Amino acid sequence: KVFAGHADLDGHRTSKDFTDNKLQYMYYPEPTISKITPNYVSSGGGAKLELDGSNLFQNDRIAVRFKGKSSKGEIVVPAKFRTMVVGQEISEETEELEDVVRKYVTCKSPALDEGTPKPWEAR
């Protein structure tokens, strides 16, 4: 299992000579999409989509990539991270009532352009 965290990065010319300037970067587990709502939208684009899954997190550069939905090969659209309290449950550790939070991402569906095969067209 991969965990999110910070790591220091040092450059070196040999395996013995490292730089003194420690740069830090962040790494995250790979997000996995398990559900997209709604299942069907207009080919004109602009419909609000909600994506549920695991390892979704707040990020100022979050985006959703649609592969094979354009004659260009892929379309990347900006997205937003959202949270919503959907209920409450008793914690096994503290035996206190805690909020159950849904974490999800929203974006607008892209438009299919001319030259993009439609799902009903055999190729």
C-alpha positions in Angstrom: 0.0 0.0 0.0 1.3 3.5 -0.9 0.9 6.3 1.6 0.9 10.0 0.9 3.7 12.0 2.4 6.6 14.5 2.0 10.0 13.6 0.8 13.3 15.5 0.5 15.1 15.5 -2.8 18.8 16.1 -3.1 20.7 16.2 -6.3 24.1 14.6 -6.7 26.8 14.2 -9.3 28.2 11.0 -7.8 26.7 8.7 -5.2 28.8 10.5 -2.6 28.4 14.3 -3.4 25.0 15.5 -2.5 23.8 19.1 -2.7 23.0 21.1 0.5 19.7 22.5 -0.9 16.9 20.2 0.2 13.9 20.5 -2.1 10.6 18.9 -0.9 7.9 17.3 -2.9 4.6 15.7 -2.1 3.5 12.3 -3.4 0.0 10.8 -3.2 -1.6 7.4 -3.8 -3.1 7.0 -7.3 -6.7 8.2 -7.3 -9.3 5.5 -8.4 -12.7 6.4 -9.8 -15.4 3.9 -8.8 -18.6 5.8 -9.9 -19.6 8.6 -12.3 -23.0 10.3 -12.0 -25.0 10.7 -14.2 -24.3 7.7 -16.5 -25.4 9.5 -19.7 -25.1 13.1 -20.8 -25.6 15.1 -24.0 -22.8 15.0 -26.6 -22.9 18.8 -26.6 -21.0 18.9 -23.3 -21.4 21.1 -20.3 -23.2 18.6 -18.0 -22.1 18.5 -14.4 -20.4 15.1 -13.5 -19.7 13.8 -10.1 -16.9 11.3 -9.7 -16.7 9.1 -6.6 -13.7 7.0 -5.7 -10.7 6.5 -3.4 -7.6 8.6 -2.8 -9.4 11.8 -3.9 -8.0 14.9 -2.3 -8.0 18.7 -2.4 -5.5 20.1 -4.9 -5.2 23.5 -6.6 -4.5 21.8 -10.0 -7.1 19.1 -10.0 -8.4 18.1 -13.4 -10.2 15.2 -15.1 -8.8 13.6 -18.3 -11.2 12.1 -20.9 -9.3 9.7 -23.1 -10.5 8.9 -26.6 -13.5 11.3 -26.5 -12.0 13.7 -29.1 -10.4 13.5 -32.5 -7.4 15.0 -30.6 -7.2 11.8 -28.5 -8.0 13.3 -25.0 -9.6 16.3 -23.4 -8.5 17.7 -19.9 -11.1 19.7 -18.0 -10.7 21.6 -14.7 -12.4 20.0 -11.7 -13.2 20.7 -8.1 -12.9 18.6 -4.9 -16.0 18.5 -2.8 -17.0 17.1 0.6 -20.5 16.5 2.0 -21.6 15.1 5.3 -23.9 12.1 4.4 -24.6 10.7 7.9 -23.1 9.8 11.2 -21.7 6.6 12.8 -20.2 5.5 16.0 -16.4 5.4 16.0 -15.0 2.0 16.9 -12.0 3.7 18.5 -13.6 6.4 20.6 -17.2 5.1 20.7 -18.4 8.6 19.9 -20.7 9.8 17.1 -18.7 11.0 14.0 -19.7 12.5 10.7 -19.5 10.3 7.6 -18.1 12.5 4.9 -18.4 11.8 1.1 -15.4 13.1 -0.8 -15.9 13.5 -4.5 -14.9 15.5 -7.6 -17.1 17.5 -9.9 -16.4 18.7 -13.5 -18.2 19.6 -16.7 -18.5 17.0 -19.4 -16.6 17.8 -22.6 -18.3 18.1 -26.0 -17.8 15.4 -28.6 -16.4 17.0 -31.7 -16.9 16.0 -35.4 -14.8 13.1 -36.3 -15.2 11.4 -32.9 -16.7 8.0 -33.2 -20.0 7.7 -31.4 -20.6 4.7 -29.1 -23.1 3.2 -31.6 -20.8 3.4 -34.6 -18.8 0.3 -35.3 -15.2 0.7 -36.2 
